[in-house]
Amino acid sequence: MIRQARTAFLALALVTSMVAAGAAETEIRALIQAIAESGCQFDRNGSQYSAQEAAKHLERKYAQGKRYGYSAEQFIEHLASGSSWSGKP
């Protein structure tokens, strides 16, 4: 009985983790889509880029650095708010 309870608890923890990860990815993708549709100009390392170019850049950063973006907040803090190349915000 204890073994079954432990297995059920582990399965629940795994499912909860997977749901949270899916929700975070959905939220991050919505943020990137909002940027693409914003019509704003974005400055990256001293050059201006369209909203669509900025969104494509963030998509690439997210694809390569998902391990640093467990939530929308972490995505913004660790990936979207600065350049790992230049160190500039």
CNS distance restraints for C-alpha pairs under 8 A (distance, minus, plus):
assign (resid   1 and name CA) (resid   5 and name CA) 6.26 0.50 0.50
assign (resid   2 and name CA) (resid   6 and name CA) 6.09 0.50 0.50
assign (resid   3 and name CA) (resid   7 and name CA) 6.14 0.50 0.50
assign (resid   4 and name CA) (resid   8 and name CA) 6.06 0.50 0.50
assign (resid   5 and name CA) (resid   9 and name CA) 6.08 0.50 0.50
assign (resid   6 and name CA) (resid  10 and name CA) 6.19 0.50 0.50
assign (resid   7 and name CA) (resid  11 and name CA) 6.14 0.50 0.50
assign (resid   8 and name CA) (resid  12 and name CA) 6.11 0.50 0.50
assign (resid   9 and name CA) (resid  13 and name CA) 6.14 0.50 0.50
assign (resid  10 and name CA) (resid  14 and name CA) 6.16 0.50 0.50
assign (resid  11 and name CA) (resid  15 and name CA) 6.19 0.50 0.50
assign (resid  12 and name CA) (resid  16 and name CA) 6.04 0.50 0.50
assign (resid  13 and name CA) (resid  17 and name CA) 6.12 0.50 0.50
assign (resid  14 and name CA) (resid  18 and name CA) 6.20 0.50 0.50
assign (resid  15 and name CA) (resid  19 and name CA) 6.15 0.50 0.50
assign (resid  16 and name CA) (resid  20 and name CA) 6.17 0.50 0.50
assign (resid  17 and name CA) (resid  21 and name CA) 6.16 0.50 0.50
assign (resid  18 and name CA) (resid  22 and name CA) 6.15 0.50 0.50
assign (resid  19 and name CA) (resid  23 and name CA) 6.14 0.50 0.50
assign (resid  20 and name CA) (resid  24 and name CA) 6.17 0.50 0.50
assign (resid  21 and name CA) (resid  25 and name CA) 6.23 0.50 0.50
assign (resid  21 and name CA) (resid  70 and name CA) 6.83 0.50 0.50
assign (resid  21 and name CA) (resid  71 and name CA) 7.62 0.50 0.50
assign (resid  22 and name CA) (resid  26 and name CA) 6.20 0.50 0.50
assign (resid  23 and name CA) (resid  27 and name CA) 6.21 0.50 0.50
assign (resid  24 and name CA) (resid  28 and name CA) 6.11 0.50 0.50
assign (resid  24 and name CA) (resid  70 and name CA) 6.69 0.50 0.50
assign (resid  24 and name CA) (resid  71 and name CA) 4.93 0.50 0.50
assign (resid  24 and name CA) (resid  72 and name CA) 5.97 0.50 0.50
assign (resid  25 and name CA) (resid  29 and name CA) 6.04 0.50 0.50
assign (resid  25 and name CA) (resid  71 and name CA) 7.44 0.50 0.50
assign (resid  25 and name CA) (resid  72 and name CA) 7.71 0.50 0.50
assign (resid  26 and name CA) (resid  30 and name CA) 6.19 0.50 0.50
assign (resid  27 and name CA) (resid  31 and name CA) 6.32 0.50 0.50
assign (resid  27 and name CA) (resid  72 and name CA) 6.26 0.50 0.50
assign (resid  28 and name CA) (resid  32 and name CA) 6.34 0.50 0.50
assign (resid  28 and name CA) (resid  71 and name CA) 7.54 0.50 0.50
assign (resid  28 and name CA) (resid  72 and name CA) 5.30 0.50 0.50
assign (resid  28 and name CA) (resid  75 and name CA) 7.26 0.50 0.50
assign (resid  29 and name CA) (resid  33 and name CA) 6.11 0.50 0.50
assign (resid  30 and name CA) (resid  34 and name CA) 6.09 0.50 0.50
assign (resid  31 and name CA) (resid  35 and name CA) 6.37 0.50 0.50
assign (resid  32 and name CA) (resid  36 and name CA) 6.32 0.50 0.50
assign (resid  32 and name CA) (resid  55 and name CA) 5.50 0.50 0.50
assign (resid  32 and name CA) (resid  58 and name CA) 6.89 0.50 0.50
assign (resid  32 and name CA) (resid  59 and name CA) 7.20 0.50 0.50
assign (resid  33 and name CA) (resid  37 and name CA) 6.28 0.50 0.50
assign (resid  33 and name CA) (resid  55 and name CA) 6.98 0.50 0.50
assign (resid  34 and name CA) (resid  38 and name CA) 5.97 0.50 0.50
assign (resid  35 and name CA) (resid  39 and name CA) 7.78 0.50 0.50
assign (resid  35 and name CA) (resid  40 and name CA) 7.78 0.50 0.50
assign (resid  35 and name CA) (resid  51 and name CA) 5.89 0.50 0.50
assign (resid  35 and name CA) (resid  52 and name CA) 7.44 0.50 0.50
assign (resid  35 and name CA) (resid  54 and name CA) 7.39 0.50 0.50
assign (resid  35 and name CA) (resid  55 and name CA) 5.95 0.50 0.50
assign (resid  36 and name CA) (resid  51 and name CA) 4.77 0.50 0.50
assign (resid  36 and name CA) (resid  52 and name CA) 4.53 0.50 0.50
assign (resid  36 and name CA) (resid  53 and name CA) 7.70 0.50 0.50
assign (resid  36 and name CA) (resid  54 and name CA) 7.11 0.50 0.50
assign (resid  36 and name CA) (resid  55 and name CA) 5.15 0.50 0.50
assign (resid  37 and name CA) (resid  51 and name CA) 6.78 0.50 0.50
assign (resid  37 and name CA) (resid  52 and name CA) 7.31 0.50 0.50
assign (resid  38 and name CA) (resid  51 and name CA) 6.30 0.50 0.50
assign (resid  39 and name CA) (resid  50 and name CA) 7.23 0.50 0.50
assign (resid  39 and name CA) (resid  51 and name CA) 5.54 0.50 0.50
assign (resid  40 and name CA) (resid  50 and name CA) 6.56 0.50 0.50
assign (resid  40 and name CA) (resid  51 and name CA) 5.42 0.50 0.50
assign (resid  41 and name CA) (resid  48 and name CA) 6.29 0.50 0.50
assign (resid  41 and name CA) (resid  49 and name CA) 5.59 0.50 0.50
assign (resid  41 and name CA) (resid  50 and name CA) 4.91 0.50 0.50
assign (resid  41 and name CA) (resid  51 and name CA) 5.82 0.50 0.50
assign (resid  42 and name CA) (resid  48 and name CA) 5.49 0.50 0.50
assign (resid  42 and name CA) (resid  49 and name CA) 5.06 0.50 0.50
assign (resid  42 and name CA) (resid  50 and name CA) 6.26 0.50 0.50
assign (resid  42 and name CA) (resid  51 and name CA) 6.65 0.50 0.50
assign (resid  42 and name CA) (resid  54 and name CA) 6.57 0.50 0.50
assign (resid  43 and name CA) (resid  47 and name CA) 5.44 0.50 0.50
assign (resid  43 and name CA) (resid  48 and name CA) 4.61 0.50 0.50
assign (resid  43 and name CA) (resid  49 and name CA) 6.29 0.50 0.50
assign (resid  44 and name CA) (resid  48 and name CA) 6.45 0.50 0.50
assign (resid  44 and name CA) (resid  49 and name CA) 7.33 0.50 0.50
assign (resid  44 and name CA) (resid  83 and name CA) 7.99 0.50 0.50
assign (resid  45 and name CA) (resid  83 and name CA) 7.72 0.50 0.50
assign (resid  45 and name CA) (resid  86 and name CA) 7.22 0.50 0.50
assign (resid  45 and name CA) (resid  88 and name CA) 6.95 0.50 0.50
assign (resid  49 and name CA) (resid  53 and name CA) 5.90 0.50 0.50
assign (resid  49 and name CA) (resid  54 and name CA) 6.18 0.50 0.50
assign (resid  50 and name CA) (resid  54 and name CA) 6.16 0.50 0.50
assign (resid  51 and name CA) (resid  55 and name CA) 6.13 0.50 0.50
assign (resid  52 and name CA) (resid  56 and name CA) 6.24 0.50 0.50
assign (resid  53 and name CA) (resid  57 and name CA) 6.18 0.50 0.50
assign (resid  54 and name CA) (resid  58 and name CA) 6.23 0.50 0.50
assign (resid  55 and name CA) (resid  59 and name CA) 6.11 0.50 0.50
assign (resid  56 and name CA) (resid  60 and name CA) 6.35 0.50 0.50
assign (resid  57 and name CA) (resid  61 and name CA) 6.27 0.50 0.50
assign (resid  58 and name CA) (resid  62 and name CA) 5.97 0.50 0.50
assign (resid  58 and name CA) (resid  79 and name CA) 7.85 0.50 0.50
assign (resid  58 and name CA) (resid  80 and name CA) 6.51 0.50 0.50
assign (resid  59 and name CA) (resid  63 and name CA) 6.05 0.50 0.50
assign (resid  60 and name CA) (resid  64 and name CA) 6.20 0.50 0.50
assign (resid  61 and name CA) (resid  65 and name CA) 5.83 0.50 0.50
assign (resid  61 and name CA) (resid  79 and name CA) 6.59 0.50 0.50
assign (resid  61 and name CA) (resid  80 and name CA) 7.79 0.50 0.50
assign (resid  62 and name CA) (resid  66 and name CA) 5.31 0.50 0.50
assign (resid  62 and name CA) (resid  69 and name CA) 7.41 0.50 0.50
assign (resid  62 and name CA) (resid  75 and name CA) 7.62 0.50 0.50
assign (resid  62 and name CA) (resid  79 and name CA) 7.03 0.50 0.50
assign (resid  65 and name CA) (resid  69 and name CA) 6.94 0.50 0.50
assign (resid  65 and name CA) (resid  79 and name CA) 7.30 0.50 0.50
assign (resid  66 and name CA) (resid  70 and name CA) 6.97 0.50 0.50
assign (resid  68 and name CA) (resid  74 and name CA) 6.75 0.50 0.50
assign (resid  68 and name CA) (resid  75 and name CA) 6.71 0.50 0.50
assign (resid  68 and name CA) (resid  78 and name CA) 6.31 0.50 0.50
assign (resid  68 and name CA) (resid  79 and name CA) 7.29 0.50 0.50
assign (resid  69 and name CA) (resid  73 and name CA) 7.72 0.50 0.50
assign (resid  69 and name CA) (resid  74 and name CA) 4.88 0.50 0.50
assign (resid  69 and name CA) (resid  75 and name CA) 4.10 0.50 0.50
assign (resid  69 and name CA) (resid  76 and name CA) 7.82 0.50 0.50
assign (resid  69 and name CA) (resid  78 and name CA) 6.90 0.50 0.50
assign (resid  69 and name CA) (resid  79 and name CA) 7.20 0.50 0.50
assign (resid  70 and name CA) (resid  74 and name CA) 6.15 0.50 0.50
assign (resid  70 and name CA) (resid  75 and name CA) 6.95 0.50 0.50
assign (resid  71 and name CA) (resid  75 and name CA) 6.10 0.50 0.50
assign (resid  72 and name CA) (resid  76 and name CA) 6.22 0.50 0.50
assign (resid  73 and name CA) (resid  77 and name CA) 6.15 0.50 0.50
assign (resid  74 and name CA) (resid  78 and name CA) 5.67 0.50 0.50
assign (resid  74 and name CA) (resid  79 and name CA) 7.65 0.50 0.50
assign (resid  75 and name CA) (resid  79 and name CA) 5.23 0.50 0.50
assign (resid  75 and name CA) (resid  80 and name CA) 6.16 0.50 0.50
assign (resid  76 and name CA) (resid  80 and name CA) 4.63 0.50 0.50
assign (resid  76 and name CA) (resid  81 and name CA) 5.63 0.50 0.50
assign (resid  77 and name CA) (resid  81 and name CA) 5.73 0.50 0.50
assign (resid  78 and name CA) (resid  82 and name CA) 7.47 0.50 0.50
assign (resid  79 and name CA) (resid  83 and name CA) 7.74 0.50 0.50
assign (resid  81 and name CA) (resid  89 and name CA) 5.69 0.50 0.50
assign (resid  82 and name CA) (resid  87 and name CA) 6.46 0.50 0.50
assign (resid  82 and name CA) (resid  88 and name CA) 5.60 0.50 0.50
assign (resid  82 and name CA) (resid  89 and name CA) 3.98 0.50 0.50
assign (resid  83 and name CA) (resid  87 and name CA) 5.02 0.50 0.50
assign (resid  83 and name CA) (resid  88 and name CA) 5.45 0.50 0.50
assign (resid  83 and name CA) (resid  89 and name CA) 6.25 0.50 0.50
assign (resid  84 and name CA) (resid  88 and name CA) 7.81 0.50 0.50
